[in-house]
Amino acid sequence: MKFKLFNYSILLSGLVLFTATSCKKEGCTDANASNYSEKAKEDDGSCTYDAGSLPTGYDKFYNITDIYVDGGNIIIKTTDEPDHVSPFYPTGHALYAPYDGTNTNFSTEISLMGQAEDPDIQAQNITFTVPVNAAENSSHEATGGGPIGVAINGVVFYSQYNGAQQLLDDLEFDNTDQYSGHPSPTNGQYHYHIEPAWLTSQNGDDALIGVLLDGFFVYGPKCNGVTMTNSDLDAYHGHNSATSDFPDGVYHYHCTDDAPWINGDGYWGTPGTVN
């Protein structure tokens, strides 16, 4: 009798294990997708979208000229003009305002190859092509110069390096406005290297604030109420955890107070293109 009971317990354990395993069905978990499956517990990267619908997260983008799904990509078009005031706008512009931040060394002038430049924000014509179903790429391609992503207000993100591919220093920070951005002295392209203070002040420190070229989102400095530090994140400045937008968990980047600020040693996924 004991032998039979032992066998029944093994059989029952096996059934429980089989049931638990079989419940972890893969499929499209994005409710905004045309092939969303309520039964799917793990996303398998198969989500597709009807014309006019956007994947979760992209409905937060504004101050852009266009955003839409094209096959396996999201297309984001922007003029890269911030929706907040800045001393870098021409003085006659509606959003021009003098600097009112805390850096007593602030100046709109910056040295370029030994020559003082005082650039204004110039409207751009930028198109980002970003993968819809972002996935890790083990090669972790390095970020280049220029735009590496775009904030939800249409302003581009740059990496932690300046035009000479050196880590940002006081020269750049003394040329950063009250909302953490400045224009390039070569073409007037406004950009953020660090946490965009305008967006986190408006939306919260744990808000989704943009996306990098590989399709993984960027969040503010907090995650589930905890302020992130570099030690909380991987070499690419991200981690996998639940967010308010993705309660089942998703890989994402975070802004931090210390370098590299937004992105680390490269992209977590496969970068799209920017033109």
BAFI-774119 format. One record per residue (C-alpha): residue number from 0; x, y, z; residue in one letter. Coordinates in pm, 1 decimal. Layout:
<rs>
+-----+----------+----------+----------+------+
|  nr |        u |        v |        w | rest |
+-----+----------+----------+----------+------+
| NUM |        X |        Y |        Z |    A |
...
+-----+----------+----------+----------+------+
</rs>
This chain:
<rs>
+-----+----------+----------+----------+------+
|  nr |        u |        v |        w | rest |
+-----+----------+----------+----------+------+
|   0 |      0.0 |      0.0 |      0.0 |    M |
|   1 |    282.8 |    240.0 |     78.1 |    K |
|   2 |    439.7 |    165.6 |   -261.4 |    F |
|   3 |    115.6 |    253.6 |   -442.0 |    K |
|   4 |     74.3 |    577.7 |   -250.2 |    L |
|   5 |    431.0 |    673.9 |   -337.4 |    F |
|   6 |    360.7 |    621.8 |   -707.1 |    N |
|   7 |     42.8 |    827.1 |   -691.7 |    Y |
|   8 |    233.0 |   1116.0 |   -531.3 |    S |
|   9 |    493.6 |   1107.2 |   -808.5 |    I |
|  10 |    217.6 |   1106.6 |  -1069.7 |    L |
|  11 |     43.1 |   1399.3 |   -901.2 |    L |
|  12 |    369.2 |   1597.6 |   -881.3 |    S |
|  13 |    428.6 |   1536.0 |  -1249.2 |    G |
|  14 |     81.7 |   1657.2 |  -1339.1 |    L |
|  15 |    129.5 |   1975.7 |  -1136.1 |    V |
|  16 |    466.3 |   2039.8 |  -1302.0 |    L |
|  17 |    321.2 |   1975.2 |  -1647.0 |    F |
|  18 |     25.5 |   2205.8 |  -1579.6 |    T |
|  19 |    248.4 |   2487.1 |  -1449.6 |    A |
|  20 |    481.8 |   2454.1 |  -1747.0 |    T |
|  21 |    204.0 |   2435.2 |  -2002.8 |    S |
|  22 |     43.5 |   2750.3 |  -1859.0 |    C |
|  23 |    345.8 |   2958.8 |  -1960.7 |    K |
|  24 |    214.0 |   2996.3 |  -2314.2 |    K |
|  25 |    405.9 |   3222.3 |  -2549.1 |    E |
|  26 |    243.7 |   3469.6 |  -2785.0 |    G |
|  27 |    177.7 |   3841.2 |  -2826.0 |    C |
|  28 |    116.9 |   4004.9 |  -2487.4 |    T |
|  29 |     61.6 |   4363.8 |  -2608.3 |    D |
|  30 |   -309.1 |   4446.9 |  -2585.0 |    A |
|  31 |   -263.0 |   4713.0 |  -2855.3 |    N |
|  32 |   -157.8 |   4452.4 |  -3113.1 |    A |
|  33 |   -392.5 |   4296.5 |  -3368.6 |    S |
|  34 |   -280.5 |   3945.0 |  -3269.8 |    N |
|  35 |   -291.3 |   3996.9 |  -2893.6 |    Y |
|  36 |   -355.1 |   3676.1 |  -2700.6 |    S |
|  37 |   -512.6 |   3685.3 |  -2354.9 |    E |
|  38 |   -372.9 |   3337.0 |  -2293.5 |    K |
|  39 |    -12.0 |   3435.6 |  -2368.3 |    A |
|  40 |    203.7 |   3469.5 |  -2057.6 |    K |
|  41 |    538.0 |   3535.6 |  -2227.0 |    E |
|  42 |    584.6 |   3762.1 |  -2527.6 |    D |
|  43 |    747.8 |   3585.8 |  -2822.2 |    D |
|  44 |    806.9 |   3891.5 |  -3041.5 |    G |
|  45 |    522.9 |   3809.0 |  -3280.6 |    S |
|  46 |    307.6 |   4120.0 |  -3224.1 |    C |
|  47 |    165.6 |   4291.3 |  -3531.7 |    T |
|  48 |    -29.7 |   4616.0 |  -3550.4 |    Y |
|  49 |   -310.4 |   4751.8 |  -3765.0 |    D |
|  50 |   -274.8 |   5086.3 |  -3940.2 |    A |
|  51 |   -329.4 |   5365.5 |  -3689.8 |    G |
|  52 |   -256.7 |   5156.4 |  -3381.0 |    S |
|  53 |     66.5 |   5185.6 |  -3183.7 |    L |
|  54 |    248.9 |   4944.8 |  -2952.2 |    P |
|  55 |    229.7 |   5012.8 |  -2579.2 |    T |
|  56 |    451.8 |   5305.5 |  -2481.8 |    G |
|  57 |    447.7 |   5484.9 |  -2814.7 |    Y |
|  58 |    113.0 |   5648.8 |  -2740.5 |    D |
|  59 |    305.6 |   5872.8 |  -2499.2 |    K |
|  60 |    501.8 |   6044.4 |  -2778.2 |    F |
|  61 |    398.5 |   6398.7 |  -2870.5 |    Y |
|  62 |    546.4 |   6714.8 |  -3023.7 |    N |
|  63 |    648.1 |   6506.9 |  -3326.3 |    I |
|  64 |    548.6 |   6532.1 |  -3691.0 |    T |
|  65 |    450.7 |   6165.9 |  -3738.3 |    D |
|  66 |    458.2 |   5823.3 |  -3575.6 |    I |
|  67 |    333.0 |   5497.3 |  -3726.3 |    Y |
|  68 |    402.4 |   5126.1 |  -3767.3 |    V |
|  69 |    567.1 |   5015.8 |  -4091.3 |    D |
|  70 |    602.0 |   4637.9 |  -4100.1 |    G |
|  71 |    831.9 |   4539.4 |  -3816.5 |    G |
|  72 |    935.1 |   4896.8 |  -3737.2 |    N |
|  73 |    808.8 |   5211.0 |  -3569.2 |    I |
|  74 |    870.6 |   5527.6 |  -3769.6 |    I |
|  75 |    910.1 |   5846.5 |  -3563.8 |    I |
|  76 |    956.9 |   6180.6 |  -3738.8 |    K |
|  77 |   1052.7 |   6495.8 |  -3551.9 |    T |
|  78 |   1174.9 |   6851.5 |  -3598.2 |    T |
|  79 |   1366.1 |   6816.2 |  -3269.0 |    D |
|  80 |   1235.7 |   7142.3 |  -3122.6 |    E |
|  81 |   1180.5 |   7117.2 |  -2744.6 |    P |
|  82 |    837.4 |   7202.9 |  -2607.3 |    D |
|  83 |    989.9 |   7382.6 |  -2309.3 |    H |
|  84 |   1158.3 |   7719.7 |  -2275.2 |    V |
|  85 |   1529.2 |   7753.2 |  -2340.4 |    S |
|  86 |   1786.2 |   8032.2 |  -2365.2 |    P |
|  87 |   1904.4 |   7858.9 |  -2683.0 |    F |
|  88 |   1593.7 |   7957.8 |  -2877.4 |    Y |
|  89 |   1635.0 |   8283.5 |  -3074.2 |    P |
|  90 |   1529.4 |   8578.3 |  -2858.1 |    T |
|  91 |   1217.8 |   8641.3 |  -3069.2 |    G |
|  92 |   1092.7 |   8284.0 |  -3033.3 |    H |
|  93 |    781.3 |   8216.0 |  -2821.4 |    A |
|  94 |    974.6 |   7964.4 |  -2610.1 |    L |
|  95 |   1282.1 |   8178.4 |  -2555.9 |    Y |
|  96 |   1355.2 |   8242.3 |  -2188.3 |    A |
|  97 |   1673.5 |   8339.2 |  -2004.8 |    P |
|  98 |   1853.7 |   8070.7 |  -1809.1 |    Y |
|  99 |   1708.5 |   8035.4 |  -1458.5 |    D |
| 100 |   1886.5 |   7722.6 |  -1337.9 |    G |
| 101 |   2137.7 |   7676.0 |  -1057.7 |    T |
| 102 |   2466.0 |   7661.4 |  -1252.2 |    N |
| 103 |   2640.6 |   7995.4 |  -1195.0 |    T |
| 104 |   2886.5 |   7910.6 |  -1475.2 |    N |
| 105 |   2616.4 |   7867.6 |  -1739.7 |    F |
| 106 |   2679.5 |   8021.5 |  -2079.9 |    S |
| 107 |   2513.3 |   7981.1 |  -2418.3 |    T |
| 108 |   2862.2 |   7997.5 |  -2568.2 |    E |
| 109 |   3070.6 |   7684.8 |  -2611.0 |    I |
| 110 |   3418.9 |   7633.9 |  -2750.3 |    S |
| 111 |   3448.5 |   7432.7 |  -3071.0 |    L |
| 112 |   3807.7 |   7353.8 |  -3164.5 |    M |
| 113 |   3923.3 |   7662.5 |  -2978.3 |    G |
| 114 |   3661.3 |   7892.1 |  -3132.8 |    Q |
| 115 |   3368.8 |   8030.2 |  -2929.7 |    A |
| 116 |   3028.7 |   7939.3 |  -3073.8 |    E |
| 117 |   2686.3 |   8059.7 |  -2959.1 |    D |
| 118 |   2437.6 |   7834.7 |  -3143.1 |    P |
| 119 |   2059.2 |   7871.3 |  -3155.9 |    D |
| 120 |   1818.0 |   7578.4 |  -3171.5 |    I |
| 121 |   1751.2 |   7495.4 |  -3535.8 |    Q |
| 122 |   1454.3 |   7293.8 |  -3663.8 |    A |
| 123 |   1561.9 |   6955.4 |  -3797.3 |    Q |
| 124 |   1407.2 |   6687.5 |  -4018.2 |    N |
| 125 |   1486.7 |   6358.2 |  -3845.4 |    I |
| 126 |   1338.3 |   6012.7 |  -3903.1 |    T |
| 127 |   1391.6 |   5727.3 |  -3657.3 |    F |
| 128 |   1325.5 |   5369.5 |  -3767.0 |    T |
| 129 |   1301.7 |   5153.0 |  -3455.4 |    V |
| 130 |   1221.5 |   4779.1 |  -3428.9 |    P |
| 131 |    873.3 |   4701.9 |  -3293.5 |    V |
| 132 |    964.2 |   4370.0 |  -3132.9 |    N |
| 133 |   1286.9 |   4467.3 |  -2958.3 |    A |
| 134 |   1511.8 |   4177.2 |  -2859.5 |    A |
| 135 |   1857.6 |   4140.7 |  -2711.8 |    E |
| 136 |   2146.7 |   4122.2 |  -2956.5 |    N |
| 137 |   2452.1 |   3960.7 |  -2797.4 |    S |
| 138 |   2688.2 |   4177.5 |  -3004.6 |    S |
| 139 |   2563.8 |   4489.0 |  -2816.5 |    H |
| 140 |   2665.6 |   4735.5 |  -3086.2 |    E |
| 141 |   2829.7 |   5054.0 |  -2960.6 |    A |
| 142 |   2640.5 |   5380.7 |  -2988.4 |    T |
| 143 |   2784.0 |   5631.4 |  -3232.5 |    G |
| 144 |   2796.4 |   6008.4 |  -3242.2 |    G |
| 145 |   2475.4 |   6201.6 |  -3292.4 |    G |
| 146 |   2125.0 |   6074.3 |  -3212.0 |    P |
| 147 |   2099.0 |   5739.0 |  -3032.0 |    I |
| 148 |   1727.6 |   5767.7 |  -2953.2 |    G |
| 149 |   1440.1 |   6009.1 |  -2908.8 |    V |
| 150 |   1251.9 |   6143.2 |  -2606.2 |    A |
| 151 |    871.8 |   6142.2 |  -2590.4 |    I |
| 152 |    870.1 |   6516.2 |  -2670.0 |    N |
| 153 |   1058.1 |   6464.1 |  -2996.9 |    G |
| 154 |   1399.7 |   6577.4 |  -2871.3 |    V |
| 155 |   1688.8 |   6348.5 |  -2959.3 |    V |
| 156 |   1911.9 |   6166.8 |  -2711.4 |    F |
| 157 |   2290.4 |   6173.3 |  -2750.5 |    Y |
| 158 |   2536.9 |   5941.2 |  -2579.2 |    S |
| 159 |   2761.8 |   6020.0 |  -2282.2 |    Q |
| 160 |   3035.1 |   6142.9 |  -2516.1 |    Y |
| 161 |   3101.6 |   6480.0 |  -2676.4 |    N |
| 162 |   3194.8 |   6541.8 |  -3038.5 |    G |
| 163 |   3552.1 |   6433.9 |  -2969.0 |    A |
| 164 |   3418.6 |   6103.4 |  -2825.3 |    Q |
| 165 |   3530.1 |   6199.8 |  -2475.6 |    Q |
| 166 |   3314.7 |   6173.1 |  -2164.7 |    L |
| 167 |   3120.1 |   6493.1 |  -2099.9 |    L |
| 168 |   3285.4 |   6740.7 |  -1866.2 |    D |
| 169 |   3216.2 |   7086.6 |  -1724.7 |    D |
| 170 |   3260.4 |   7243.7 |  -2068.8 |    L |
| 171 |   2938.9 |   7074.3 |  -2183.2 |    E |
| 172 |   2751.7 |   7098.0 |  -1853.2 |    F |
| 173 |   2816.1 |   7472.0 |  -1829.7 |    D |
| 174 |   2646.8 |   7491.2 |  -2170.9 |    N |
| 175 |   2334.9 |   7294.8 |  -2070.0 |    T |
| 176 |   2006.9 |   7479.3 |  -2012.9 |    D |
| 177 |   1768.2 |   7451.7 |  -1717.6 |    Q |
| 178 |   1602.3 |   7145.3 |  -1871.1 |    Y |
| 179 |   1925.7 |   6955.2 |  -1941.1 |    S |
| 180 |   1968.8 |   7011.7 |  -2313.1 |    G |
| 181 |   2168.5 |   7217.5 |  -2559.6 |    H |
| 182 |   2213.8 |   7252.5 |  -2935.9 |    P |
| 183 |   2509.9 |   7122.3 |  -3130.4 |    S |
| 184 |   2742.1 |   7408.2 |  -3231.6 |    P |
| 185 |   2773.5 |   7257.3 |  -3580.7 |    T |
| 186 |   2407.1 |   7231.1 |  -3684.3 |    N |
| 187 |   2187.1 |   7360.9 |  -3399.3 |    G |
| 188 |   2050.1 |   7010.6 |  -3327.0 |    Q |
| 189 |   1909.4 |   7027.0 |  -2974.0 |    Y |
| 190 |   1965.4 |   6714.6 |  -2763.1 |    H |
| 191 |   1980.3 |   6558.3 |  -2416.9 |    Y |
| 192 |   2288.0 |   6371.7 |  -2290.2 |    H |
| 193 |   2139.0 |   6330.0 |  -1942.6 |    I |
| 194 |   1800.2 |   6305.9 |  -1770.7 |    E |
| 195 |   1561.3 |   6548.9 |  -1944.9 |    P |
| 196 |   1448.6 |   6745.9 |  -1640.4 |    A |
| 197 |   1144.6 |   6889.0 |  -1819.7 |    W |
| 198 |    996.9 |   6544.6 |  -1882.6 |    L |
| 199 |   1057.3 |   6401.6 |  -1536.0 |    T |
| 200 |    925.7 |   6719.9 |  -1372.4 |    S |
| 201 |    605.3 |   6690.5 |  -1576.9 |    Q |
| 202 |    555.0 |   6312.7 |  -1571.0 |    N |
| 203 |    736.7 |   6183.0 |  -1263.1 |    G |
| 204 |   1075.0 |   6029.2 |  -1190.0 |    D |
| 205 |    955.0 |   5680.0 |  -1284.2 |    D |
| 206 |    792.5 |   5778.7 |  -1614.5 |    A |
| 207 |    868.5 |   5646.6 |  -1960.6 |    L |
| 208 |   1062.7 |   5930.9 |  -2123.0 |    I |
| 209 |   1181.9 |   5795.7 |  -2457.7 |    G |
| 210 |   1321.0 |   5510.3 |  -2662.6 |    V |
| 211 |   1665.4 |   5423.0 |  -2795.1 |    L |
| 212 |   1732.2 |   5308.9 |  -3150.4 |    L |
| 213 |   1714.2 |   4942.2 |  -3049.8 |    D |
| 214 |   1348.1 |   4975.0 |  -2948.4 |    G |
| 215 |   1401.3 |   4953.0 |  -2572.7 |    F |
| 216 |   1242.5 |   5230.7 |  -2369.0 |    F |
| 217 |   1415.4 |   5481.1 |  -2140.9 |    V |
| 218 |   1268.7 |   5557.8 |  -1798.9 |    Y |
| 219 |   1340.8 |   5827.1 |  -1543.0 |    G |
| 220 |   1571.8 |   5781.2 |  -1243.0 |    P |
| 221 |   1328.1 |   5574.9 |  -1033.4 |    K |
| 222 |   1199.3 |   5219.9 |  -1073.8 |    C |
| 223 |    906.2 |   5113.8 |   -855.6 |    N |
| 224 |    988.0 |   5390.3 |   -608.8 |    G |
| 225 |   1360.6 |   5315.2 |   -585.6 |    V |
| 226 |   1618.9 |   5562.9 |   -719.9 |    T |
| 227 |   1845.2 |   5378.9 |   -961.0 |    M |
| 228 |   2224.2 |   5389.4 |   -939.7 |    T |
| 229 |   2476.8 |   5241.4 |  -1179.7 |    N |
| 230 |   2517.4 |   4939.2 |   -951.6 |    S |
| 231 |   2147.5 |   4854.7 |  -1003.2 |    D |
| 232 |   2192.1 |   4839.1 |  -1380.5 |    L |
| 233 |   2392.4 |   4633.2 |  -1626.9 |    D |
| 234 |   2678.7 |   4750.2 |  -1849.3 |    A |
| 235 |   2427.3 |   4893.6 |  -2097.7 |    Y |
| 236 |   2251.3 |   5094.6 |  -1824.9 |    H |
| 237 |   1936.0 |   4886.8 |  -1813.5 |    G |
| 238 |   1764.4 |   4597.1 |  -1642.0 |    H |
| 239 |   1453.5 |   4380.2 |  -1665.1 |    N |
| 240 |   1172.3 |   4459.5 |  -1424.4 |    S |
| 241 |    805.5 |   4551.3 |  -1410.6 |    A |
| 242 |    701.7 |   4908.7 |  -1493.7 |    T |
| 243 |    365.2 |   5083.2 |  -1488.6 |    S |
| 244 |    344.1 |   5031.5 |  -1865.5 |    D |
| 245 |    468.0 |   4670.4 |  -1860.3 |    F |
| 246 |    351.1 |   4508.2 |  -1534.1 |    P |
| 247 |    479.6 |   4165.2 |  -1643.2 |    D |
| 248 |    832.8 |   4303.3 |  -1678.9 |    G |
| 249 |   1040.6 |   4431.6 |  -1967.9 |    V |
| 250 |   1400.6 |   4529.3 |  -2035.4 |    Y |
| 251 |   1446.7 |   4907.0 |  -2021.5 |    H |
| 252 |   1709.4 |   5174.4 |  -1964.8 |    Y |
| 253 |   1717.4 |   5425.8 |  -1677.7 |    H |
| 254 |   1858.0 |   5774.1 |  -1631.1 |    C |
| 255 |   2098.7 |   5808.9 |  -1338.8 |    T |
| 256 |   2277.4 |   6100.2 |  -1173.5 |    D |
| 257 |   2621.0 |   5965.5 |  -1264.4 |    D |
| 258 |   2788.5 |   5883.1 |  -1595.9 |    A |
| 259 |   2695.0 |   5726.9 |  -1833.2 |    P |
| 260 |   2355.9 |   5889.2 |  -1749.7 |    W |
| 261 |   2131.0 |   5721.1 |  -2011.7 |    I |
| 262 |   2315.4 |   5442.7 |  -2195.8 |    N |
| 263 |   2630.7 |   5249.1 |  -2114.4 |    G |
| 264 |   2859.7 |   5035.4 |  -2328.2 |    D |
| 265 |   2620.2 |   4994.2 |  -2621.3 |    G |
| 266 |   2269.1 |   4895.6 |  -2723.3 |    Y |
| 267 |   2097.7 |   4603.4 |  -2552.6 |    W |
| 268 |   1921.6 |   4519.7 |  -2878.6 |    G |
| 269 |   1970.8 |   4569.2 |  -3251.0 |    T |
| 270 |   1965.5 |   4940.8 |  -3337.8 |    P |
| 271 |   1746.6 |   5071.1 |  -3614.8 |    G |
| 272 |   1838.5 |   5374.9 |  -3820.7 |    T |
| 273 |   1821.0 |   5752.2 |  -3797.5 |    V |
| 274 |   1823.6 |   5987.3 |  -4094.7 |    N |
+-----+----------+----------+----------+------+
</rs>
